[in-house]
Amino acid sequence: MKDYLLELVSSVDGENKKLNVMREYLQSYILRILFERKFFNHSAFIGGTALRFLYGLPRFSQDLDFSLIKKDNFSFSEIIEFLQTKLSSSGYRVNIKYSENNVVYSAMAKFSQLLLEVGLSPLQDRNFSVKIEVDSNPPQGAKVEDKLINKYFPLSFLSYDLSSLFAGKLHALLTRKYTKGRDFFDLGWYLSRWQDICPNLELLSNALKQTGWKADFPTRDNWRDYLYEIVDGTDWNLVQKDVEAFLERPADLEIFNKENILKLIKN
């Protein structure tokens, strides 16, 4: 497995591309290991990496995000120990630290010397990390689906359906306290690909309630109005600065600019 990763990274040019390809391969391998450990009997795949793997989102994503849907007999510590063992047996020098609380289970897998081995750093002590987060108290109302894809090798997992994933993206856009450009790029991509898309409004309302939303909840008739206000008031330089390093095609930023996304929202 590790030999293939080294070969894969050597076949692409540019530091950002190498980093993104390396991260995505490791994400795929981690998903495969989690499947072996029956992780998806309890959790659903969500977030930007799920969008990329399932629907071809044309940007790379940093983290693996999940929602805990069945708490019975779920042990995050045992899963992480299994993951550590499997990665180590595949030739990786990896150390995984994790934490658990009532809101999120979080783990950081730090791969030592990997950047050195692929030629991206002259330093032996520079680590490459993959973050794993599980929402341990997710809002209710999500719809889930079994998925089977082939991303470097066959993968099977449970995931939120498209409307529920979209609700998660809207929740981030409406509540995040800083500008994360990837959210805005993803919004443009969603609306350009599925022009009649509607978020899972039950899930969105429950998520907003959970995070202290004080205004009226978005409805089928006005959710686009909420988005229009957010996009229109955003500094687009911050959007571009955040997202450009993760794009397959940086020129996509010329298409998903503020003006065009506002047009998509108005439909």
C-alpha positions as CSV (number, residue, x, y, z in Angstrom):
1,M,0.0,0.0,0.0
2,K,2.7,2.5,0.9
3,D,4.8,1.7,-2.2
4,Y,1.8,2.5,-4.3
5,L,1.3,5.8,-2.5
6,L,4.9,6.8,-3.2
7,E,4.5,5.9,-6.9
8,L,1.2,7.8,-7.1
9,V,2.6,11.0,-5.6
10,S,5.7,10.9,-7.9
11,S,3.4,10.8,-10.9
12,V,2.0,14.3,-10.3
13,D,3.7,17.7,-10.5
14,G,3.5,20.6,-8.1
15,E,3.7,20.6,-4.3
16,N,0.0,21.3,-3.7
17,K,-1.1,18.6,-6.1
18,K,1.3,16.1,-4.5
19,L,0.0,17.0,-1.0
20,N,-3.6,16.7,-2.1
21,V,-3.2,13.4,-3.9
22,M,-1.3,12.0,-0.9
23,R,-4.0,13.1,1.5
24,E,-6.7,11.7,-0.6
25,Y,-5.1,8.3,-1.0
26,L,-4.6,8.1,2.7
27,Q,-8.2,9.2,3.3
28,S,-9.4,6.4,1.0
29,Y,-7.2,3.8,2.8
30,I,-8.5,5.0,6.2
31,L,-12.1,4.6,4.9
32,R,-11.3,1.1,3.8
33,I,-9.9,0.2,7.3
34,L,-12.9,1.8,9.0
35,F,-15.2,-0.4,6.9
36,E,-13.3,-3.5,8.0
37,R,-13.8,-2.4,11.6
38,K,-17.6,-2.1,11.1
39,F,-17.4,1.6,11.7
40,F,-20.2,2.3,9.3
41,N,-22.6,0.2,11.3
42,H,-22.6,3.2,13.6
43,S,-21.5,6.3,11.6
44,A,-22.3,8.1,8.3
45,F,-19.8,9.9,6.1
46,I,-20.4,13.6,5.7
47,G,-18.6,16.8,4.7
48,G,-16.5,17.9,1.9
49,T,-14.6,14.7,1.5
50,A,-17.9,12.8,1.2
51,L,-18.9,15.2,-1.5
52,R,-15.7,14.7,-3.4
53,F,-15.7,10.9,-3.2
54,L,-19.5,10.5,-3.9
55,Y,-20.2,13.3,-6.4
56,G,-16.9,14.4,-7.8
57,L,-16.6,17.8,-6.1
58,P,-13.6,19.3,-8.0
59,R,-11.7,20.3,-4.9
60,F,-9.6,18.3,-2.4
61,S,-10.7,18.2,1.2
62,Q,-8.6,18.1,4.3
63,D,-10.6,16.1,6.9
64,L,-12.7,13.0,7.3
65,D,-16.0,13.9,8.9
66,F,-18.7,11.6,10.2
67,S,-22.0,11.7,12.1
68,L,-22.6,9.1,14.8
69,I,-26.1,7.6,14.1
70,K,-26.0,4.6,16.4
71,K,-24.2,4.9,19.8
72,D,-24.9,1.3,21.1
73,N,-21.6,-0.7,21.3
74,F,-19.6,2.0,19.6
75,S,-16.0,2.4,20.9
76,F,-14.0,5.2,19.3
77,S,-10.9,4.2,21.2
78,E,-11.0,0.6,19.9
79,I,-11.6,1.9,16.3
80,I,-8.5,4.2,16.6
81,E,-6.4,1.4,18.0
82,F,-7.4,-0.8,15.1
83,L,-6.6,2.0,12.6
84,Q,-3.2,2.5,14.2
85,T,-2.4,-1.2,13.9
86,K,-3.5,-1.5,10.3
87,L,-1.6,1.6,9.1
88,S,1.5,0.5,10.9
89,S,1.4,-3.0,9.4
90,S,1.2,-1.3,6.0
91,G,4.5,0.3,6.5
92,Y,3.5,3.8,7.7
93,R,5.2,5.4,10.7
94,V,2.1,6.8,12.2
95,N,1.0,8.0,15.6
96,I,-2.7,8.7,16.3
97,K,-3.9,10.8,19.2
98,Y,-7.6,11.1,20.0
99,S,-10.0,12.7,22.3
100,E,-13.7,12.1,23.1
101,N,-16.4,14.4,24.6
102,N,-20.1,14.9,24.4
103,V,-19.9,17.0,21.2
104,V,-17.2,15.4,19.0
105,Y,-14.8,12.5,18.9
106,S,-11.6,13.6,17.2
107,A,-8.4,11.9,16.1
108,M,-5.2,13.2,14.4
109,A,-3.1,10.6,12.5
110,K,0.4,12.0,12.2
111,F,2.6,10.3,9.6
112,S,6.3,10.8,10.2
113,Q,8.9,10.9,7.5
114,L,6.3,10.5,4.8
115,L,6.9,14.0,3.4
116,L,10.6,13.2,3.3
117,E,10.0,10.0,1.5
118,V,7.9,11.6,-1.3
119,G,10.4,14.5,-1.7
120,L,8.2,17.3,-0.2
121,S,10.4,18.1,2.8
122,P,14.1,17.7,3.6
123,L,13.2,17.4,7.3
124,Q,12.7,14.0,9.0
125,D,10.6,15.5,11.8
126,R,8.0,17.2,9.6
127,N,4.7,15.3,10.0
128,F,1.8,14.9,7.5
129,S,-1.6,14.7,9.2
130,V,-5.0,13.4,8.5
131,K,-7.8,14.5,10.8
132,I,-10.9,12.4,11.7
133,E,-13.9,13.8,13.4
134,V,-17.1,12.2,14.5
135,D,-20.1,14.3,15.6
136,S,-21.2,12.4,18.6
137,N,-24.4,14.4,19.1
138,P,-25.6,15.2,15.6
139,P,-28.9,17.0,14.9
140,Q,-31.8,14.8,14.1
141,G,-33.5,14.5,10.7
142,A,-30.7,13.3,8.4
143,K,-31.4,10.7,5.7
144,V,-28.7,8.1,5.1
145,E,-27.8,5.8,2.2
146,D,-25.5,2.9,1.6
147,K,-22.8,3.7,-1.0
148,L,-20.4,1.7,-3.0
149,I,-17.6,3.5,-5.0
150,N,-14.2,2.8,-6.4
151,K,-11.6,5.3,-5.3
152,Y,-8.1,3.7,-5.6
153,F,-9.9,0.5,-4.5
154,P,-13.5,-0.4,-3.7
155,L,-15.1,1.4,-0.8
156,S,-18.4,0.9,0.9
157,F,-19.8,3.2,3.6
158,L,-23.0,4.8,5.0
159,S,-23.4,8.5,4.0
160,Y,-25.9,11.3,4.3
161,D,-28.0,11.6,1.2
162,L,-27.5,14.7,-1.1
163,S,-30.2,16.9,0.5
164,S,-28.8,16.2,4.0
165,L,-25.2,16.9,2.9
166,F,-26.5,20.2,1.4
167,A,-28.2,21.0,4.7
168,G,-24.9,20.6,6.4
169,K,-23.2,23.0,4.0
170,L,-25.9,25.6,4.5
171,H,-25.6,25.3,8.2
172,A,-21.9,26.0,7.9
173,L,-22.5,29.0,5.7
174,L,-25.2,30.5,8.0
175,T,-23.3,30.0,11.3
176,R,-19.5,30.0,10.7
177,K,-17.9,32.9,12.4
178,Y,-15.1,33.3,9.8
179,T,-14.9,33.1,6.0
180,K,-14.1,29.6,4.8
181,G,-13.8,29.9,1.1
182,R,-14.4,26.2,0.5
183,D,-18.0,26.6,1.8
184,F,-18.7,29.2,-0.9
185,F,-17.0,27.3,-3.7
186,D,-19.0,24.2,-2.7
187,L,-22.2,26.2,-2.7
188,G,-21.6,27.4,-6.3
189,W,-20.8,23.8,-7.3
190,Y,-24.0,22.5,-5.7
191,L,-26.3,25.0,-7.3
192,S,-24.7,24.7,-10.8
193,R,-25.0,20.9,-10.8
194,W,-28.4,20.6,-9.2
195,Q,-30.4,23.7,-10.0
196,D,-33.5,22.5,-8.3
197,I,-31.8,21.2,-5.2
198,C,-33.4,21.8,-1.8
199,P,-31.8,21.2,1.6
200,N,-33.1,18.8,4.1
201,L,-35.0,21.5,6.0
202,E,-35.7,19.4,9.0
203,L,-32.0,18.6,9.5
204,L,-31.1,22.2,8.8
205,S,-33.5,23.6,11.4
206,N,-32.4,21.1,14.0
207,A,-28.8,21.9,13.4
208,L,-29.5,25.7,13.6
209,K,-31.4,25.1,16.8
210,Q,-28.6,23.1,18.3
211,T,-26.1,25.9,17.6
212,G,-28.3,28.7,19.1
213,W,-29.9,30.2,16.0
214,K,-32.1,33.1,17.1
215,A,-33.8,34.1,13.8
216,D,-36.6,32.4,11.9
217,F,-35.7,29.1,10.4
218,P,-35.2,28.9,6.7
219,T,-38.2,27.5,4.7
220,R,-38.6,26.0,1.3
221,D,-39.7,29.4,0.0
222,N,-36.9,31.5,1.5
223,W,-33.7,29.5,2.2
224,R,-32.1,31.1,-0.9
225,D,-32.7,34.5,0.5
226,Y,-30.6,33.6,3.6
227,L,-27.8,32.5,1.3
228,Y,-27.9,35.5,-0.9
229,E,-27.4,37.8,2.1
230,I,-24.4,35.8,3.3
231,V,-22.7,35.6,-0.1
232,D,-23.4,39.2,-1.0
233,G,-21.8,40.4,2.3
234,T,-18.6,38.3,2.0
235,D,-15.1,39.5,1.1
236,W,-14.4,37.4,-2.0
237,N,-10.6,37.9,-1.7
238,L,-10.8,35.8,1.5
239,V,-12.8,33.1,-0.3
240,Q,-10.3,32.8,-3.1
241,K,-7.3,32.8,-0.7
242,D,-8.7,29.9,1.3
243,V,-9.9,27.6,-1.5
244,E,-7.4,28.0,-4.4
245,A,-4.8,25.6,-3.0
246,F,-7.4,22.8,-2.9
247,L,-8.8,23.1,-6.4
248,E,-8.3,20.6,-9.2
249,R,-8.6,23.4,-11.6
250,P,-7.8,26.8,-10.2
251,A,-9.5,28.5,-13.2
252,D,-12.8,27.3,-11.7
253,L,-12.6,30.4,-9.4
254,E,-13.2,32.5,-12.5
255,I,-16.5,30.7,-12.9
256,F,-17.6,30.4,-9.3
257,N,-17.1,34.1,-8.5
258,K,-19.5,36.1,-6.3
259,E,-21.6,37.5,-9.2
260,N,-22.2,34.0,-10.7
261,I,-23.0,32.4,-7.4
262,L,-25.5,35.2,-6.6
263,K,-27.1,34.5,-10.0
264,L,-27.3,30.8,-9.1
265,I,-28.9,31.5,-5.8
266,K,-31.6,33.7,-7.5
267,N,-32.1,30.8,-9.9
